[in-house]
Amino acid sequence: MNWFYDHMRFVPRHRPVVICDVLENRAEFLNSTQSSLDPAARLGPRLWNRLNKTSLLSSRCFALATRERHGPALRLGYVAVDDRRLVHSLDLPWVVSFYGADVYLLGRDPAWVRNYRWVFERASRILSLGPAMSAGLEAIGCPAHKIVIHPLGVDAVALRHQPRVRAPDDPLRILFAGTFREKKGARYLIEAASILKSRGVPLTLTLVGDAAGRPGDQQTKDEIFALLAKYGLDTVCTQHQWLSFEKLIDVGLASHVFVVPSVTAEDGDAEGTPAVMGQMMATGMPTVATRHSDIPYTFGPYADRLVAERDSMALAERLQPYYDDPEAMTREGLEYRAHILATFDTRICAGALSSVYDTL
């Protein structure tokens, strides 16, 4: 995952070691230290898991920690509930980080809330992406004094960027990137595009994403393509199921505006802060988004430009000026890049993570 890779490779004063089941896409993630194993492929790990009722990842974590005195150990929220034996075996600080569904979706399930209880008791620090997530964590029992707001950074310094300029004869090129899942809100972007089309605004849509196997994803995908056909937008829409990060940036640089129409799903699932949003803002692209979760925290002084969830007309009204006034599109895109550079560059955020480690 490029968002996690960018963050960990800039942590100063500490050497991150990533322990994982399987390594993939190594051409994109060159400069990291890791220990990999595939527990499903060998008899030994399967026997270990059965006998010890824990994962070989946990045992490997224990071996590395005791041999090299690694610490603190950083775990993702929903994975951390399986670390009880590991945590009790290690005399190390334990940091647990939450990113979205692990709070907003699983936090509605009483069984998960009970599982999180011991995590909150034992963890030294709980990392949250912003104020909204912090409130969500407190609501399911996390002590406020353990929560540290720690946003994910963007490698804004190195990221390719350029002012967005639309020639008079060009259509407005709109980009969406995300899983075809209800909380991503793609249907509201399509409805907004149909409103612009009805006003005579020439446009193209590029969708980067696909269903990802979670219940409801395929239904959301079917709905997206049904709406494209219904509004006659299928002829101006291009879908990429998956792109390497560099290819995604190529598509972003060729687009005029990025749209993040996130919503709270019917089952309570919600975003943390979409990493791709900060990345596209850092390329100098104007971004239209909703007042959802910690998106206002990312937008900072520009949060008043956000629109309500599930409001296709409001999205259309925010997109219209980028066609009518291309200079505003260029200006706002550069404002967003400057904001990300000053506040959310990964060197700043990773340095803050190292400072959290220093306190432990």
Backbone hydrogen bonds in HBPLUS format (Angstrom, degrees):
<---DONOR---> <-ACCEPTOR-->    atom                        ^
c    i                          cat <-CA-CA->   ^        H-A-AA   ^      H-
h    n   atom  resd res      DA  || num        DHA   H-A  angle D-A-AA Bond
n    s   type  num  typ     dist DA aas  dist angle  dist       angle   num
A0004-PHE N   A0001-MET O   3.18 MM   3  5.58 124.7  2.50 106.6 119.1     1
A0005-TYR N   A0001-MET O   3.01 MM   4  6.21 164.9  2.04 158.3 163.3     2
A0006-ASP N   A0002-ASN O   2.90 MM   4  5.93 170.0  1.91 150.0 152.7     3
A0008-MET N   A0004-PHE O   2.96 MM   4  6.20 172.3  1.96 159.0 159.7     4
A0009-ARG N   A0005-TYR O   3.07 MM   4  6.08 161.4  2.10 157.0 160.9     5
A0010-PHE N   A0007-HIS O   3.36 MM   3  5.87 160.5  2.40 110.8 116.4     6
A0011-VAL N   A0008-MET O   3.34 MM   3  5.51 172.4  2.35 110.3 111.8     7
A0018-VAL N   A0033-THR O   3.01 MM  15  6.36 170.3  2.02 146.8 147.9     8
A0035-SER N   A0018-VAL O   2.92 MM  17  6.38 149.5  2.02 148.5 154.8     9
A0020-CYS N   A0035-SER O   3.14 MM  15  6.55 158.3  2.19 155.3 161.2    10
A0037-LEU N   A0020-CYS O   3.15 MM  17  6.59 142.2  2.30 144.2 155.4    11
A0028-GLU N   A0025-ASN O   3.04 MM   3  5.76 151.5  2.12 117.5 124.8    12
A0029-PHE N   A0026-ARG O   3.18 MM   3  5.01 128.5  2.46  92.7 106.2    13
A0041-ALA N   A0038-ASP O   3.11 MM   3  5.66 156.7  2.16 118.2 124.9    14
A0047-LEU N   A0043-LEU O   2.96 MM   4  6.25 159.8  2.00 161.4 167.2    15
A0048-TRP N   A0044-GLY O   2.91 MM   4  6.20 160.8  1.95 154.9 161.0    16
A0049-ASN N   A0045-PRO O   2.87 MM   4  6.09 165.1  1.89 153.0 156.0    17
A0050-ARG N   A0046-ARG O   3.03 MM   4  6.25 156.8  2.08 145.5 151.7    18
A0051-LEU N   A0047-LEU O   2.89 MM   4  6.06 168.3  1.91 158.0 160.8    19
A0052-ASN N   A0048-TRP O   2.86 MM   4  5.79 161.4  1.89 154.7 159.9    20
A0053-LYS N   A0049-ASN O   2.85 MM   4  5.19 126.2  2.14 131.7 140.2    21
A0058-SER N   A0055-SER O   3.03 MM   3  5.31 123.2  2.37  99.6 112.4    22
A0059-SER N   A0055-SER O   3.24 MM   4  6.72 152.7  2.32 141.3 148.6    23
A0060-ARG N   A0056-LEU O   2.75 MM   4  5.96 158.0  1.80 152.6 158.5    24
A0061-CYS N   A0057-LEU O   2.82 MM   4  5.99 154.7  1.88 146.2 153.8    25
A0062-PHE N   A0058-SER O   2.92 MM   4  6.19 154.5  1.99 145.5 152.1    26
A0063-ALA N   A0059-SER O   2.92 MM   4  6.22 157.8  1.97 147.4 153.0    27
A0064-LEU N   A0060-ARG O   2.91 MM   4  6.15 168.9  1.92 156.3 158.6    28
A0065-ALA N   A0061-CYS O   2.88 MM   4  5.99 160.4  1.92 148.5 154.9    29
A0066-THR N   A0062-PHE O   2.93 MM   4  6.08 164.8  1.96 153.4 156.6    30
A0067-ARG N   A0063-ALA O   2.99 MM   4  6.03 150.1  2.09 143.5 152.0    31
A0068-GLU N   A0064-LEU O   2.85 MM   4  5.77 167.2  1.86 151.3 155.4    32
A0069-ARG N   A0065-ALA O   2.66 MM   4  4.72 122.3  1.98 130.1 139.2    33
A0073-ALA N   A0093-PRO O   3.17 MM  20  6.57 162.9  2.20 149.3 149.2    34
A0095-VAL N   A0073-ALA O   2.78 MM  22  5.92 173.6  1.78 163.7 165.7    35
A0075-ARG N   A0095-VAL O   2.87 MM  20  6.37 150.5  1.96 152.8 162.6    36
A0097-SER N   A0075-ARG O   2.74 MM  22  6.11 161.0  1.77 161.5 168.4    37
A0079-VAL N   A0076-LEU O   3.12 MM   3  5.53 129.5  2.39 111.6 125.2    38
A0080-ALA N   A0076-LEU O   3.00 MM   4  6.04 143.6  2.14 156.7 168.0    39
A0077-GLY N   A0097-SER O   2.70 MM  20  5.38 141.8  1.84 154.4 149.3    40
A0080-ALA N   A0077-GLY O   3.12 MM   3  5.29 128.7  2.39 101.1 114.3    41
A0082-ASP N   A0079-VAL O   3.10 MM   3  6.01 165.2  2.12 126.5 130.3    42
A0083-ASP N   A0080-ALA O   2.99 MM   3  5.25 164.3  2.02 119.3 120.8    43
A0087-VAL N   A0083-ASP O   2.77 MM   4  5.86 173.5  1.78 173.5 174.1    44
A0088-HIS N   A0084-ARG O   3.02 MM   4  6.17 159.9  2.06 149.9 155.4    45
A0089-SER N   A0085-ARG O   3.11 MM   4  6.20 130.5  2.37 135.5 147.7    46
A0089-SER N   A0086-LEU O   3.00 MM   3  5.12 133.4  2.22  98.2 111.7    47
A0090-LEU N   A0086-LEU O   3.15 MM   4  6.38 129.0  2.42 146.5 159.6    48
A0090-LEU N   A0087-VAL O   3.34 MM   3  5.35 142.1  2.50  96.6 106.4    49
A0124-SER N   A0094-TRP O   2.77 MM  30  5.42 155.4  1.83 149.3 157.8    50
A0096-VAL N   A0125-ARG O   3.13 MM  29  6.56 163.1  2.16 157.2 159.3    51
A0127-LEU N   A0096-VAL O   2.81 MM  31  6.16 162.1  1.84 150.3 156.5    52
A0098-PHE N   A0127-LEU O   3.08 MM  29  6.19 166.3  2.10 154.4 156.1    53
A0103-VAL N   A0100-GLY O   2.92 MM   3  5.59 154.8  1.98 119.2 126.6    54
A0104-TYR N   A0100-GLY O   2.91 MM   4  6.08 159.5  1.95 161.9 160.3    55
A0105-LEU N   A0101-ALA O   2.99 MM   4  4.77 143.2  2.13 114.4 125.9    56
A0106-LEU N   A0101-ALA O   2.97 MM   5  6.35 164.6  2.00 170.1 175.2    57
A0107-GLY N   A0103-VAL O   2.95 MM   4  4.84 127.3  2.24 112.4 126.2    58
A0108-ARG N   A0105-LEU O   3.15 MM   3  5.71 165.8  2.17 114.6 118.7    59
A0109-ASP N   A0106-LEU O   2.99 MM   3  5.37 163.8  2.02 115.8 121.1    60
A0112-TRP N   A0109-ASP O   2.98 MM   3  5.39 120.6  2.34 109.9 124.1    61
A0113-VAL N   A0109-ASP O   3.00 MM   4  6.33 158.0  2.05 156.2 163.4    62
A0114-ARG N   A0110-PRO O   2.98 MM   4  6.20 153.4  2.05 144.5 150.8    63
A0115-ASN N   A0111-ALA O   3.01 MM   4  6.30 152.1  2.09 140.3 148.4    64
A0116-TYR N   A0112-TRP O   2.79 MM   4  6.05 153.1  1.87 152.2 159.1    65
A0117-ARG N   A0113-VAL O   3.20 MM   4  6.33 128.3  2.48 135.6 147.7    66
A0117-ARG N   A0114-ARG O   3.16 MM   3  5.20 138.3  2.34  96.5 108.2    67
A0119-VAL N   A0116-TYR O   2.98 MM   3  4.95 115.0  2.42  95.6 112.9    68
A0120-PHE N   A0116-TYR O   2.87 MM   4  6.15 163.3  1.90 167.0 169.2    69
A0121-GLU N   A0117-ARG O   3.08 MM   4  6.34 148.0  2.18 140.8 150.1    70
A0122-ARG N   A0118-TRP O   2.90 MM   4  6.01 157.5  1.95 148.2 153.0    71
A0123-ALA N   A0119-VAL O   2.86 MM   4  5.74 163.3  1.89 155.6 160.1    72
A0126-ILE N   A0146-LYS O   2.92 MM  20  5.77 164.9  1.95 140.7 140.0    73
A0148-VAL N   A0126-ILE O   2.87 MM  22  6.14 158.3  1.92 159.5 161.8    74
A0128-SER N   A0148-VAL O   2.95 MM  20  6.04 160.8  1.98 149.4 150.7    75
A0150-HIS N   A0128-SER O   2.56 MM  22  5.61 167.5  1.57 166.7 171.2    76
A0134-SER N   A0130-GLY O   2.97 MM   4  6.21 154.8  2.04 152.0 160.2    77
A0135-ALA N   A0131-PRO O   2.99 MM   4  6.25 155.9  2.05 149.6 154.6    78
A0136-GLY N   A0132-ALA O   3.05 MM   4  6.35 151.8  2.13 143.0 151.1    79
A0137-LEU N   A0133-MET O   2.85 MM   4  6.14 151.6  1.93 152.2 159.5    80
A0138-GLU N   A0134-SER O   2.95 MM   4  6.24 160.6  1.99 150.7 155.8    81
A0139-ALA N   A0135-ALA O   2.98 MM   4  6.15 149.6  2.07 143.0 151.4    82
A0140-ILE N   A0137-LEU O   3.16 MM   3  5.39 140.6  2.32 101.0 111.5    83
A0142-CYS N   A0137-LEU O   3.00 MM   5  5.43 164.4  2.02 141.7 138.1    84
A0141-GLY N   A0138-GLU O   3.07 MM   3  5.15 162.1  2.10 109.7 111.3    85
A0146-LYS N   A0143-PRO O   3.08 MM   3  5.70 158.9  2.12 117.5 123.9    86
A0147-ILE N   A0144-ALA O   3.16 MM   3  5.44 152.5  2.24 108.4 116.2    87
A0154-VAL N   A0344-PHE O   2.89 MM 190  6.18 150.5  1.97 155.5 165.2    88
A0156-ALA N   A0154-VAL O   2.62 MM   2  5.26 137.4  1.79 108.7  94.3    89
A0346-THR N   A0154-VAL O   2.78 MM 192  4.75 149.6  1.87 121.5 122.5    90
A0159-LEU N   A0155-ASP O   2.99 MM   4  5.96 136.8  2.18 147.7 161.0    91
A0162-GLN N   A0283-THR O   3.02 MM 121  6.23 158.6  2.07 155.8 149.9    92
A0170-ASP N   A0167-ALA O   2.99 MM   3  5.29 161.4  2.02 116.5 122.6    93
A0172-LEU N   A0202-PRO O   2.92 MM  30  6.32 165.1  1.94 141.4 137.5    94
A0204-THR N   A0172-LEU O   2.98 MM  32  6.29 152.2  2.05 145.3 144.9    95
A0256-HIS N   A0173-ARG O   2.84 MM  83  5.10 155.2  1.90 134.3 142.8    96
A0257-VAL N   A0173-ARG O   3.23 MM  84  6.61 155.8  2.29 158.0 160.8    97
A0174-ILE N   A0204-THR O   2.91 MM  30  6.03 175.4  1.91 156.5 155.9    98
A0206-THR N   A0174-ILE O   2.90 MM  32  6.28 146.1  2.01 156.6 167.4    99
A0175-LEU N   A0257-VAL O   2.93 MM  82  6.24 158.1  1.98 161.6 167.0   100
A0259-VAL N   A0175-LEU O   3.01 MM  84  6.27 157.9  2.06 174.6 177.7   101
A0176-PHE N   A0206-THR O   2.90 MM  30  6.22 155.2  1.96 170.8 175.6   102
A0208-VAL N   A0176-PHE O   2.84 MM  32  6.16 159.4  1.88 149.1 156.2   103
A0178-GLY N   A0208-VAL O   2.90 MM  30  6.35 153.1  1.97 163.0 171.7   104
A0181-ARG N   A0179-THR O   2.82 MM   2  5.45 120.8  2.17 112.2  94.7   105
A0180-PHE N   A0210-ASP O   2.97 MM  30  5.06 176.7  1.97 116.8 117.8   106
A0184-LYS N   A0181-ARG O   2.93 MM   3  5.63 152.8  2.01 123.5 131.6   107
A0185-GLY N   A0182-GLU O   3.02 MM   3  5.74 158.2  2.07 122.0 127.9   108
A0263-VAL N   A0183-LYS O   2.84 MM  80  4.84 160.1  1.88 133.8 139.5   109
A0188-TYR N   A0185-GLY O   3.10 MM   3  5.74 139.6  2.27 117.0 126.0   110
A0189-LEU N   A0186-ALA O   3.08 MM   3  5.23 126.8  2.38 101.2 114.9   111
A0190-ILE N   A0186-ALA O   3.10 MM   4  6.47 159.0  2.15 155.4 161.1   112
A0191-GLU N   A0187-ARG O   2.96 MM   4  6.25 156.4  2.02 145.8 152.3   113
A0192-ALA N   A0188-TYR O   2.94 MM   4  6.05 150.3  2.03 135.3 143.8   114
A0193-ALA N   A0189-LEU O   2.83 MM   4  6.11 153.4  1.90 149.7 157.0   115
A0194-SER N   A0190-ILE O   2.97 MM   4  6.26 145.9  2.09 143.2 152.4   116
A0195-ILE N   A0191-GLU O   3.10 MM   4  6.44 144.7  2.23 141.8 150.8   117
A0196-LEU N   A0192-ALA O   3.06 MM   4  6.44 159.4  2.11 150.7 155.5   118
A0197-LYS N   A0193-ALA O   2.89 MM   4  6.10 157.1  1.94 146.1 153.0   119
A0198-SER N   A0194-SER O   2.97 MM   4  6.16 152.6  2.05 141.4 148.2   120
A0199-ARG N   A0195-ILE O   3.20 MM   4  6.51 128.3  2.48 137.5 150.7   121
A0199-ARG N   A0196-LEU O   3.01 MM   3  5.08 136.8  2.20  98.2 110.9   122
A0201-VAL N   A0196-LEU O   3.03 MM   5  5.36 164.2  2.05 149.0 144.1   123
A0200-GLY N   A0197-LYS O   2.94 MM   3  5.09 159.5  1.99 108.0 113.9   124
A0205-LEU N   A0236-VAL O   2.95 MM  31  6.18 165.9  1.97 146.9 150.6   125
A0238-THR N   A0205-LEU O   2.89 MM  33  6.35 152.1  1.96 153.0 161.5   126
A0207-LEU N   A0238-THR O   2.79 MM  31  6.16 162.7  1.82 160.3 166.4   127
A0240-HIS N   A0207-LEU O   2.81 MM  33  6.28 156.0  1.87 156.5 163.4   128
A0209-GLY N   A0240-HIS O   2.81 MM  31  6.20 146.4  1.92 152.5 163.6   129
A0217-ASP N   A0214-ARG O   2.97 MM   3  5.62 167.3  1.98 146.9 149.4   130
A0220-THR N   A0216-GLY O   2.99 MM   4  6.21 154.5  2.06 148.3 155.2   131
A0221-LYS N   A0217-ASP O   2.90 MM   4  6.23 156.2  1.96 151.9 158.7   132
A0222-ASP N   A0218-GLN O   2.90 MM   4  6.15 164.7  1.93 152.2 155.7   133
A0223-GLU N   A0219-GLN O   2.98 MM   4  6.18 154.2  2.05 144.4 151.7   134
A0224-ILE N   A0220-THR O   2.95 MM   4  6.21 154.4  2.01 148.9 155.5   135
A0225-PHE N   A0221-LYS O   3.13 MM   4  6.48 165.5  2.15 159.1 160.2   136
A0226-ALA N   A0222-ASP O   2.94 MM   4  6.09 146.4  2.06 144.1 154.2   137
A0227-LEU N   A0223-GLU O   2.93 MM   4  6.12 155.9  1.99 150.1 155.8   138
A0228-LEU N   A0224-ILE O   3.02 MM   4  6.32 155.6  2.09 147.2 154.2   139
A0229-ALA N   A0225-PHE O   3.16 MM   4  6.29 158.0  2.21 138.9 143.9   140
A0230-LYS N   A0226-ALA O   2.88 MM   4  6.07 157.5  1.93 145.5 152.6   141
A0231-TYR N   A0227-LEU O   3.00 MM   4  6.14 159.9  2.04 154.3 156.9   142
A0233-LEU N   A0228-LEU O   2.79 MM   5  4.83 146.8  1.90 154.7 155.8   143
A0232-GLY N   A0229-ALA O   3.19 MM   3  5.06 159.0  2.24 101.3 107.5   144
A0236-VAL N   A0233-LEU O   3.04 MM   3  5.43 151.2  2.13 109.8 118.4   145
A0248-LEU N   A0244-SER O   2.87 MM   4  6.17 152.5  1.94 153.7 162.6   146
A0249-ILE N   A0245-PHE O   2.95 MM   4  6.28 154.0  2.02 150.6 157.1   147
A0250-ASP N   A0246-GLU O   3.00 MM   4  6.30 149.3  2.09 140.5 149.2   148
A0251-VAL N   A0247-LYS O   2.98 MM   4  6.33 158.5  2.02 150.1 154.5   149
A0252-GLY N   A0248-LEU O   2.84 MM   4  6.12 155.3  1.90 147.3 155.2   150
A0253-LEU N   A0249-ILE O   2.83 MM   4  6.05 159.9  1.87 154.7 158.5   151
A0254-ALA N   A0250-ASP O   3.17 MM   4  6.40 134.4  2.39 138.8 150.5   152
A0254-ALA N   A0251-VAL O   3.18 MM   3  5.15 131.9  2.42  94.4 107.5   153
A0255-SER N   A0252-GLY O   3.04 MM   3  5.11 158.4  2.09 104.6 111.4   154
A0258-PHE N   A0286-PRO O   3.01 MM  28  6.38 165.3  2.03 158.5 161.7   155
A0288-VAL N   A0258-PHE O   2.83 MM  30  6.29 158.9  1.88 161.5 167.2   156
A0260-VAL N   A0288-VAL O   2.72 MM  28  6.12 162.8  1.75 161.1 166.6   157
A0265-ALA N   A0269-ASP O   2.90 MM   4  5.16 161.3  1.93 160.0 160.4   158
A0268-GLY N   A0265-ALA O   2.92 MM   3  5.14 161.5  1.95 112.9 117.4   159
A0277-MET N   A0274-PRO O   3.06 MM   3  5.45 139.9  2.23 107.4 118.3   160
A0279-GLN N   A0275-ALA O   3.19 MM   4  6.51 156.2  2.25 148.7 155.9   161
A0280-MET N   A0276-VAL O   2.94 MM   4  6.09 161.1  1.98 148.5 152.2   162
A0281-MET N   A0277-MET O   2.98 MM   4  6.19 159.4  2.02 151.0 157.3   163
A0282-ALA N   A0278-GLY O   2.97 MM   4  6.08 147.6  2.08 139.4 148.0   164
A0283-THR N   A0280-MET O   3.10 MM   3  5.15 142.9  2.24  97.7 108.5   165
A0285-MET N   A0280-MET O   3.39 MM   5  5.93 157.2  2.44 153.6 152.2   166
A0284-GLY N   A0281-MET O   3.05 MM   3  5.45 160.4  2.09 112.3 117.4   167
A0307-VAL N   A0289-ALA O   3.10 MM  18  6.49 160.1  2.14 143.2 148.8   168
A0292-HIS N   A0290-THR O   2.96 MM   2  5.43 120.8  2.32 108.2  91.6   169
A0291-ARG N   A0307-VAL O   2.73 MM  16  5.76 144.3  1.85 156.9 158.6   170
A0295-ILE N   A0292-HIS O   2.92 MM   3  5.68 167.2  1.94 153.6 156.2   171
A0298-THR N   A0294-ASP O   3.23 MM   4  6.61 148.7  2.33 143.9 151.5   172
A0298-THR N   A0295-ILE O   3.06 MM   3  5.12 119.2  2.44  99.0 113.8   173
A0299-PHE N   A0295-ILE O   3.01 MM   4  6.33 158.2  2.06 155.9 162.0   174
A0300-GLY N   A0296-PRO O   2.95 MM   4  6.10 135.6  2.15 142.5 153.6   175
A0302-TYR N   A0299-PHE O   2.98 MM   3  5.20 167.4  2.00 129.5 128.6   176
A0303-ALA N   A0300-GLY O   3.12 MM   3  5.52 155.2  2.19 125.8 123.7   177
A0305-ARG N   A0302-TYR O   3.04 MM   3  5.78 166.8  2.05 122.2 126.1   178
A0306-LEU N   A0303-ALA O   3.13 MM   3  5.57 167.8  2.15 114.8 118.5   179
A0315-LEU N   A0311-ASP O   3.15 MM   4  6.52 154.6  2.21 148.8 155.9   180
A0316-ALA N   A0312-SER O   2.99 MM   4  6.27 157.4  2.04 147.6 153.7   181
A0317-GLU N   A0313-MET O   2.88 MM   4  6.18 152.4  1.96 148.8 156.6   182
A0318-ARG N   A0314-ALA O   3.05 MM   4  6.31 142.5  2.19 143.0 152.3   183
A0318-ARG N   A0315-LEU O   3.18 MM   3  5.18 125.1  2.50  94.0 107.8   184
A0319-LEU N   A0315-LEU O   2.98 MM   4  6.24 144.3  2.11 145.8 156.0   185
A0320-GLN N   A0316-ALA O   2.89 MM   4  5.98 152.3  1.97 152.1 158.6   186
A0322-TYR N   A0319-LEU O   3.02 MM   3  5.59 138.1  2.21 116.0 127.3   187
A0323-TYR N   A0320-GLN O   2.96 MM   3  5.47 145.6  2.08 113.8 123.7   188
A0324-ASP N   A0320-GLN O   3.02 MM   4  6.33 164.6  2.05 153.4 158.3   189
A0325-ASP N   A0321-PRO O   2.73 MM   4  5.43 158.3  1.77 143.8 149.1   190
A0328-ALA N   A0325-ASP O   2.92 MM   3  5.55 135.1  2.13 118.2 129.0   191
A0330-THR N   A0326-PRO O   3.08 MM   4  6.44 157.6  2.13 150.4 155.2   192
A0331-ARG N   A0327-GLU O   2.91 MM   4  6.11 165.7  1.93 149.5 153.7   193
A0332-GLU N   A0328-ALA O   2.92 MM   4  5.99 173.1  1.93 152.5 154.5   194
A0333-GLY N   A0329-MET O   3.14 MM   4  6.15 157.4  2.19 143.0 149.5   195
A0334-LEU N   A0330-THR O   3.16 MM   4  6.39 156.0  2.22 148.7 154.2   196
A0335-GLU N   A0331-ARG O   3.00 MM   4  6.31 147.5  2.11 145.6 155.4   197
A0336-TYR N   A0332-GLU O   2.97 MM   4  6.25 157.1  2.02 151.3 156.2   198
A0337-ARG N   A0333-GLY O   3.09 MM   4  6.39 156.4  2.15 144.8 151.1   199
A0338-ALA N   A0334-LEU O   3.05 MM   4  6.23 165.6  2.07 147.4 151.0   200
A0339-HIS N   A0335-GLU O   2.99 MM   4  6.21 153.3  2.07 146.2 153.9   201
A0340-ILE N   A0336-TYR O   2.96 MM   4  6.22 163.6  1.99 155.1 158.1   202
A0341-LEU N   A0337-ARG O   2.95 MM   4  6.13 167.2  1.96 156.7 160.5   203
A0342-ALA N   A0338-ALA O   3.04 MM   4  6.16 155.3  2.10 144.2 150.4   204
A0343-THR N   A0339-HIS O   3.00 MM   4  6.01 141.2  2.15 145.8 155.9   205
A0344-PHE N   A0340-ILE O   2.78 MM   4  4.83 143.1  1.91 126.9 139.3   206
A0348-ILE N   A0345-ASP O   2.95 MM   3  5.54 130.6  2.20 115.1 126.8   207
A0349-CYS N   A0345-ASP O   3.18 MM   4  6.53 163.1  2.21 152.2 156.6   208
A0350-ALA N   A0346-THR O   2.73 MM   4  5.63 163.7  1.76 145.9 151.5   209
A0351-GLY N   A0347-ARG O   3.12 MM   4  5.91 144.9  2.25 125.9 135.3   210
A0352-ALA N   A0348-ILE O   3.06 MM   4  6.37 144.2  2.20 141.3 150.8   211
A0353-LEU N   A0349-CYS O   3.05 MM   4  6.43 145.1  2.17 142.1 151.7   212
A0354-SER N   A0350-ALA O   3.02 MM   4  6.34 155.0  2.08 146.4 152.6   213
A0355-SER N   A0351-GLY O   3.03 MM   4  6.32 143.9  2.17 139.0 149.0   214
A0356-VAL N   A0352-ALA O   3.02 MM   4  6.39 144.7  2.15 142.4 151.5   215
A0356-VAL N   A0353-LEU O   3.10 MM   3  5.06 119.4  2.48  93.3 108.1   216
A0357-TYR N   A0353-LEU O   3.04 MM   4  6.43 158.5  2.09 150.1 155.4   217
A0358-ASP N   A0354-SER O   2.86 MM   4  6.16 151.8  1.94 144.7 153.0   218
A0359-THR N   A0355-SER O   3.20 MM   4  6.50 147.8  2.31 143.9 150.1   219
A0360-LEU N   A0357-TYR O   2.89 MM   3  5.22 147.3  1.99 108.6 119.2   220
